[in-house]
C-alpha cells in the first residue's frame, strides 16, 4: 500500500503539472490572439488613411489626420474601406481615433464622417496591458515629428492664404507591452 500511495502522489504531481501547463498555454494563446487582432485592425486602419478632412461636431474644420486636437485621442484620421454590403447611400470613409486609457488601447469610430452635434463614437477595446502607445510622423524632409501637423506648420502661405497641412510620408506606431516588448509598425502614406 505504501508503494501504491507513493505512485499515486507522483502521478498526481505529474497531472497537476500538465494541468498548470495547459492553463498557462491557454492564457498565452488568448494573449497572442488579442495581440494579432489588435495589430490586424491597426494595419487595416493605417493602410487605408485617406486625404479627406472633416467638420467636427462644433462645425470646425479638422485635417484628415491630426494629433493633440483632443487631449485624450493620440491620433484621429479619416480612412477608407468601409464596407457597404446592403448598398446603402453612405460614404465608404470612416473617422477613427485611438486612445490609451488605463493601459488599454481603445479605438473609436464615428457613425458619420462629418459629425453632427452630439455625435458619439463607438468604442472598442483592442488590447489591454499596454505600457505605451507611441506614434511619430515622417515629414517630407525626412525628419521625424512627434505630432501632426508639425509644430512649425502655420497653416498660412506667403500670400496669407490658409492652406491645409501637408501629408506625412510615413507613420510609425510602437506598442510597448510588458509581456511582448515593443511591437513596431511602419506605414507609408500615399
N, C-alpha and C positions, 0 to 999 in steps of 0.2 A: 504494500500500500504506500509505503514511503516513496518507492521508485515511481509509482503512478502519480503521486502528488507532486513530485519534483518535475516530472514530464508535463503535467498539467500547468504548473506555474510557468515553465519555459514556453509552452505553447501559447499561453495567454499573453505573455510578454511579446512574443513574435506577432501575434494577432493584433495586439494594441499598437505596435509599431506600424504595421500595414495600414490600420485604420487611420492613424495620425498622418501618415504619408499621403494617404488618399485625400484626406481633408485639405492638407497643405497644397497638394497638386490641384485640387478643385478651386481653391481660392486663387492660386496663381493663374489658372486658366481663365477665371472670371475677370481678373485684373487685366490680363492680356487682351481679352475680348473687348473690354471697356476702352482700353488704350487704342486698339485698332479701329474701333468705331469712331472715337473722337478724332483721330488723325484722318480717317476717311472723310469725315464731314469738313474738317479744316481744308483738306485738299480740294474737295468739291467746291467749297465757297471761294477760296483764294484763287483757284484756277479759272473762275468764272467772273472775276471782277469786271464790271462794265463802266464806261465813262458816261455816267448819267447822274447829274446832281439831282437833288430833291428839294422839296419845301417841307420844313418840319411842321409840327402841329401849331406853331406860332406864326406861320407864314414866312419864316426866314429861309433864304436860300442856303443850302448846305452842299459842299463839294461831294463828288462821287465817293471820295474816301477821306475820312477825317479822324483825327485823334484829338483828345483833350477838349473836344467841343462839349462833351458831357463828362464831368469828372469821374463818373462811375464806369463808363464804357472805355475800354482800352483802344478799340478800333470800331469804326462804323463805316460800312460801304454798301454800294449797290452791286448786286451780282445778277447774272443771267441764269438761264436754265430752269426756270420754274415750270414744272410740268403742268399740263392742262389737258388731261385725258377726256374731260367732258366737253371740250371745245367751248368753254365759257368766254365771254367777252371780258378779258382781263389781260394785263401785261404779263410777259414772261420774265420780268425783272422783279427782284426782291430787295428789300433793305434789311441787312443783318448787322448785328453788333455782337461783340464779345466782351465779357466782363469776368474778372477774377474776384470771387466773393467767398469768404470763409473757406479758402483752399479748394474751391470748386470752380471749374471753368464753365461759365454759363453762356449760352448762345441765345440771342434774341432775334425774332423775326417779326416784322410788321406786316399786317394784312394788306396794306396798300403802300405803294412806293411813295407817293406824296401823301403825307399824313394829315388827317383831319384832326381838329381839336378833340382832345380826349382819347385819341387813338392809342391803344395799349398793345405792346408787342407780346408775342407768345414766347415763353421762356422754357428752355430745355437745359438740363444739367448734362454736360457731355462727359466729364470725368472729375473725380474727386481726388483728394490727397495730392494737390498740386502745390509746390512750393513757390514757383514763379512762372509767369507767362510774359515773355518779353517780345516786343516787336520793334524792328527797325527798318528803315526805308533807304534804298539806294537811289540817290538823285542822278540827274543827267551828267553830272561832273564826276561820277564815281565815288562820291562821298556818302558815308552812312549818316542818316539823320534819325534822331530819336522820336520825332513826331512829324506828322504830315498835315497840312502843308508845313514846310520848313519854317523855322523861327524867323529867318531873314526874308521871307516872302511877304511883300507888302500888299499885293492884290491890285496894284495900280501900275500902269506902264508909264513911260516917259511923257506921254501926252495927257496924263491924268485920267485915262480911261480905265475903268475897272476890268480886270482880266481874271479868268478862273485860274486856280493853282495848276501847276504842271503835274503831269503824271509821274510817279516814281518809276524807275526802271525795274526794280525788284523789291520784294518784301521778304524779310527773314523773320520767321516765327520760331521761338525757342520755348519749349515746355520743360520745366525742371521738376522732376518727380523724385521723391525721396527713395523710392524703390527701383526706379529705372534710370535715374540720372537725367541727362539732357537729351531731349528729342528735338532735333533741329531740322526745319524745313525751309527751303528757299523757293520762292515763287516769282517767276519772270512775268512781268505785265506786258500786254500787247499794246 
